[in-house]
Amino acid sequence: MARSVQVLTTPALTAADGQPTPDIRSFVLTTTDGEGVRLDSLRPMSRLIVRTAHSSYRLLVLSPHPCISIQGGTYFHEPAEVFFRGAILGGSALRSGWLLVGYRMALWSSNGHLVTSPVRSIEMELDSMHGPF
């Protein structure tokens, strides 16, 4: 079973060569909008667990961004490749590429546009550098 940790608000870390470190803290950011992560800051094959008000989802970051594989909720019983558009709050503008606590995930699939219930938590599976689900 994969280990996971709750996403914490921590500044990004950079290695001596200027490249982001693989440490979980390297992708966690706090914006004026709240806690979250830019999916393009994650390495391909990183896995996230996203819990919304009504569902849970497993996300696998694919390359090139912003394609992800998603499983969970009402519509994704099996993993499906979708275009991750970003975070949206009510009628506010889309925060392109962001996954933010308190906001809804905006996705685009072959079946059309989908918006989830508000995100309650974001976790990263620590062993996610070892492959997909």
C-alpha positions as CSV (number, residue, x, y, z in Angstrom):
1,M,0.0,0.0,0.0
2,A,1.3,3.4,-0.9
3,R,2.2,5.8,1.9
4,S,0.8,9.3,1.7
5,V,1.1,12.6,3.6
6,Q,-1.1,15.6,4.0
7,V,0.0,18.5,1.8
8,L,1.6,21.1,4.0
9,T,2.1,24.8,3.3
10,T,5.9,25.1,2.8
11,P,8.1,27.2,0.6
12,A,9.6,25.6,-2.5
13,L,13.1,24.1,-2.2
14,T,15.7,24.2,-4.9
15,A,18.9,22.1,-5.2
16,A,22.3,23.7,-5.6
17,D,22.1,23.2,-9.4
18,G,18.9,25.2,-9.5
19,Q,16.6,22.3,-10.1
20,P,13.6,21.6,-7.9
21,T,14.2,18.8,-5.4
22,P,12.0,15.7,-5.3
23,D,11.1,16.5,-1.7
24,I,7.3,16.8,-1.2
25,R,7.9,20.4,0.0
26,S,9.2,21.4,-3.4
27,F,5.7,21.4,-5.0
28,V,3.6,22.8,-2.2
29,L,2.8,26.5,-2.5
30,T,0.7,29.0,-0.8
31,T,-1.0,31.6,-3.0
32,T,-3.2,34.5,-2.3
33,D,-6.0,32.0,-3.1
34,G,-4.9,29.4,-0.5
35,E,-3.1,26.1,-0.3
36,G,-2.5,24.2,-3.5
37,V,-0.2,23.0,-6.2
38,R,0.6,23.8,-9.8
39,L,0.4,20.5,-11.6
40,D,3.1,21.5,-14.0
41,S,5.5,21.8,-11.0
42,L,5.2,18.1,-10.4
43,R,7.3,15.4,-12.1
44,P,5.6,13.1,-14.5
45,M,4.2,9.9,-12.8
46,S,3.6,11.8,-9.5
47,R,0.4,10.6,-7.9
48,L,-2.1,12.7,-5.9
49,I,-5.1,11.8,-3.8
50,V,-7.7,14.6,-4.0
51,R,-10.7,14.6,-1.7
52,T,-13.6,16.8,-2.6
53,A,-16.8,17.5,-0.7
54,H,-18.4,14.5,-2.3
55,S,-15.7,12.2,-3.8
56,S,-12.1,11.0,-3.8
57,Y,-9.9,11.0,-6.9
58,R,-6.5,9.5,-7.7
59,L,-4.6,11.7,-10.1
60,L,-1.5,10.6,-12.1
61,V,0.5,13.5,-13.6
62,L,1.3,12.7,-17.2
63,S,3.6,14.4,-19.6
64,P,3.1,16.7,-21.3
65,H,1.2,18.9,-18.9
66,P,-1.8,19.4,-18.4
67,C,-2.8,15.8,-19.2
68,I,-3.6,13.7,-16.2
69,S,-5.0,10.2,-15.6
70,I,-7.9,10.4,-13.1
71,Q,-9.9,7.7,-11.3
72,G,-12.7,8.2,-8.8
73,G,-15.9,10.1,-8.3
74,T,-19.1,9.4,-10.2
75,Y,-17.6,9.5,-13.8
76,F,-14.2,7.9,-13.6
77,H,-14.7,4.3,-12.3
78,E,-11.6,3.3,-14.3
79,P,-8.6,5.5,-14.9
80,A,-9.2,8.0,-17.8
81,E,-6.9,10.5,-19.4
82,V,-8.2,14.1,-19.2
83,F,-7.1,17.6,-19.7
84,F,-6.7,19.4,-16.3
85,R,-7.8,23.0,-16.8
86,G,-7.4,24.3,-13.3
87,A,-9.2,25.5,-10.2
88,I,-12.4,27.5,-10.2
89,L,-14.4,29.0,-7.3
90,G,-18.0,29.7,-8.0
91,G,-18.2,32.1,-10.9
92,S,-14.7,33.4,-10.5
93,A,-12.0,33.2,-13.2
94,L,-10.2,29.9,-13.8
95,R,-6.8,29.5,-12.0
96,S,-5.2,27.7,-14.9
97,G,-3.0,24.7,-14.0
98,W,-3.7,25.1,-10.2
99,L,-5.2,22.5,-7.9
100,L,-6.4,24.5,-4.8
101,V,-8.1,23.6,-1.6
102,G,-11.6,25.1,-1.4
103,Y,-11.8,25.4,-5.2
104,R,-13.4,23.0,-7.7
105,M,-11.3,21.0,-10.2
106,A,-12.1,21.9,-13.8
107,L,-11.5,19.0,-16.2
108,W,-12.0,18.4,-19.9
109,S,-12.5,14.8,-21.2
110,S,-13.8,13.2,-24.4
111,N,-17.3,13.5,-22.7
112,G,-17.0,17.2,-22.3
113,H,-16.4,19.7,-19.4
114,L,-16.6,18.5,-15.8
115,V,-16.3,20.5,-12.6
116,T,-16.0,18.7,-9.3
117,S,-17.3,19.6,-5.9
118,P,-14.8,21.8,-3.8
119,V,-11.5,20.2,-3.0
120,R,-11.1,19.5,0.8
121,S,-7.6,18.0,0.8
122,I,-4.6,17.1,-1.5
123,E,-2.2,14.4,-0.7
124,M,0.8,13.1,-2.6
125,E,1.7,9.4,-2.5
126,L,5.4,9.4,-1.4
127,D,6.3,6.4,-3.5
128,S,4.7,7.9,-6.6
129,M,8.1,8.2,-8.4
130,H,8.0,4.5,-8.9
131,G,5.2,4.4,-11.5
132,P,1.5,4.6,-12.1
133,F,-1.4,3.5,-9.9
